Structure formats: structure tokens, C-alpha cells
């Protein structure tokens, strides 16, 4: 079985373009051109360079996640495609500072207090940042704005 076989089902289910190379795959929305990139990276675990473990990296918008198992990649990609994963990126002084992701439920509770608690800052400190949120569908997109 090829590592990327599960992507053909996703491609069909969500009507996406799919481009597969040996150690990478790219899913693209035909209408919006939004992209999900997936990379496979191998790491040797011994000095003889005989034992390799693989890691999969999924990139969407401003965020990326690392996975050890393809079933986790499959689940995460589907969560992106159903807007269950919403990347959030924070900026200070116009420069990227940090990022993460929110769920739809967390998105509904978006406030200065929630963001401060979620990311371990005081409300005063988090208010010094701007943020933006992205979603696969665009329904939950928020252009860059001040935390308040």
C-alpha cells in the first residue's frame, strides 16, 4: 500500500485536485485554490543508517503539525476540510510572533479573555497583538485585527 492512498478518497469526497510526488502530496481546492501540503520525512535512528522512522508534516495556511501515523494525517486533513481546524496567527509590530489553531467551538467563544487564557498571557499583554484566522471554506476567516 502506498502512503498516499488515503488521499484519493479525500480527493473524491471533497472534489479536490491532488498532486502526489514520492515524499509529498498537495491537495488544492478547485475553486478557492486553498492548499494543504503533506510531507514525509525520514530520520535515521541508528549510527549505521539502517533504521528509519518517518514523520508526516501537514501544512495549511499559517500552521503546520507533525504526525507519526498516516491515520492521524488522514483525520487531521479531514478536520481541516470541514473547518474543524482553524489556524490562528498572532502578529506584533507587523511581524509573526506565534500561532496555533482553534476549533469551531473555540472560535464561537473568541474574546480577549479567551485568547489570553488559551495562550497563557494576561489580557493586557495579549491586547498588544493583532491576529488573523483562516478556514478551509473561508466562512471563519478573520482578516488581521487587533486583539480586543
Wavefront OBJ file of the C-alpha trace (Angstrom):
o trace
v 0.000 0.000 0.000
v 1.249 3.457 -0.907
v 1.498 6.039 1.882
v -0.721 8.401 -0.062
v -3.580 6.026 -0.963
v -5.982 7.568 1.599
v -5.692 10.880 -0.253
v -7.560 9.523 -3.288
v -10.656 9.042 -1.110
v -10.284 12.571 0.270
v -9.827 13.928 -3.254
v -13.059 12.279 -4.405
v -15.069 13.134 -1.294
v -14.169 16.832 -1.380
v -13.689 17.292 -5.151
v -10.069 18.452 -4.875
v -7.063 18.476 -7.138
v -4.369 16.077 -5.940
v -0.694 16.160 -6.851
v 1.457 13.367 -5.431
v 5.218 13.058 -5.519
v 7.358 10.460 -3.793
v 7.626 12.212 -0.419
v 4.989 14.932 -0.752
v 1.361 15.483 -1.629
v -0.655 18.589 -2.378
v -4.438 18.929 -2.095
v -5.902 22.016 -3.769
v -9.449 23.336 -3.728
v -10.506 23.722 -7.365
v -12.444 26.935 -6.724
v -10.590 28.824 -3.993
v -7.096 27.404 -4.700
v -6.613 26.819 -0.932
v -3.889 24.235 -0.341
v -2.952 21.514 2.116
v 0.609 20.252 1.799
v 1.801 16.961 3.266
v 5.446 15.938 3.512
v 7.025 12.647 4.531
v 10.427 12.935 6.212
v 12.633 10.050 7.307
v 15.078 10.096 10.196
v 17.723 7.513 10.983
v 17.591 6.126 14.492
v 20.982 4.442 14.438
v 24.578 5.307 13.557
v 24.682 2.624 10.854
v 21.923 4.466 8.979
v 19.828 1.325 8.608
v 16.769 2.060 10.736
v 14.484 4.851 9.567
v 11.415 6.311 11.217
v 9.045 8.544 9.310
v 7.231 11.695 10.258
v 4.454 13.386 8.308
v 4.057 17.161 8.259
v 0.722 18.719 7.313
v 0.711 22.395 6.362
v -2.393 24.528 5.989
v -2.429 28.317 5.937
v -0.131 29.682 8.645
v 0.155 26.441 10.627
v 1.735 23.023 10.417
v 1.511 19.848 12.512
v 3.734 16.782 12.779
v 2.372 13.226 12.911
v 3.866 9.761 13.285
v 0.942 7.827 11.804
v -0.883 8.178 8.495
v -4.282 7.623 10.126
v -3.597 10.778 12.168
v -2.762 12.658 8.958
v -5.992 11.422 7.363
v -8.055 12.551 10.364
v -6.353 15.949 10.589
v -6.744 16.696 6.869
v -10.463 15.864 7.087
v -10.777 18.175 10.116
v -9.236 20.988 8.058
v -11.610 20.311 5.170
v -14.655 20.505 7.466
v -13.441 23.691 9.189
v -12.821 21.870 12.472
v -9.244 23.200 12.424
v -8.889 26.983 12.221
v -5.303 28.297 12.122
v -4.743 31.463 14.138
v -1.607 33.576 13.778
v -0.545 36.432 16.047
v 1.471 39.474 14.982
v 3.241 42.155 16.954
v 4.742 45.180 15.270
v 3.693 43.718 11.923
v 5.812 40.567 12.405
v 4.745 36.971 13.064
v 5.022 36.199 16.754
v 3.292 32.849 17.295
v 0.421 30.762 16.089
v -1.770 27.807 16.845
v -5.207 26.560 15.894
v -8.720 26.800 17.221
v -11.744 24.550 16.952
v -15.124 25.844 15.775
v -16.361 25.823 19.386
v -13.392 27.920 20.483
v -13.990 30.268 17.556
v -17.523 30.905 18.874
v -16.042 31.989 22.239
v -13.409 34.274 20.761
v -12.578 37.125 23.118
v -9.563 38.848 24.604
v -10.054 36.870 27.817
v -10.295 33.540 25.960
v -7.167 34.257 23.889
v -5.208 35.307 26.985
v -6.182 32.150 28.866
v -5.696 29.866 25.855
v -2.170 31.083 25.163
v -1.050 31.736 28.729
v -0.824 35.521 28.679
v -2.505 38.312 30.578
v -5.303 40.167 28.822
v -3.160 43.296 28.932
v -0.257 41.573 27.161
v -2.350 39.725 24.529
v -4.025 43.043 23.649
v -0.680 44.223 22.250
v -1.076 41.736 19.373
v -3.042 41.510 16.169
v -4.349 38.173 14.890
v -5.891 36.532 11.870
v -7.812 33.294 11.452
v -8.151 31.109 8.359
v -10.539 28.324 7.443
v -10.756 25.956 4.501
v -14.209 27.197 3.463
v -13.480 30.855 4.193
v -16.569 31.005 6.429
v -14.481 31.540 9.580
v -11.791 33.767 8.102
v -10.908 36.878 10.058
v -8.522 39.340 8.466
v -5.810 40.798 10.623
v -7.252 42.753 13.540
v -6.258 43.894 16.990
v -6.971 41.609 19.940
v -9.740 43.245 21.965
l 1 2 3 4 5 6 7 8 9 10 11 12 13 14 15 16 17 18 19 20 21 22 23 24 25 26 27 28 29 30 31 32 33 34 35 36 37 38 39 40 41 42 43 44 45 46 47 48 49 50 51 52 53 54 55 56 57 58 59 60 61 62 63 64 65 66 67 68 69 70 71 72 73 74 75 76 77 78 79 80 81 82 83 84 85 86 87 88 89 90 91 92 93 94 95 96 97 98 99 100 101 102 103 104 105 106 107 108 109 110 111 112 113 114 115 116 117 118 119 120 121 122 123 124 125 126 127 128 129 130 131 132 133 134 135 136 137 138 139 140 141 142 143 144 145 146 147 148
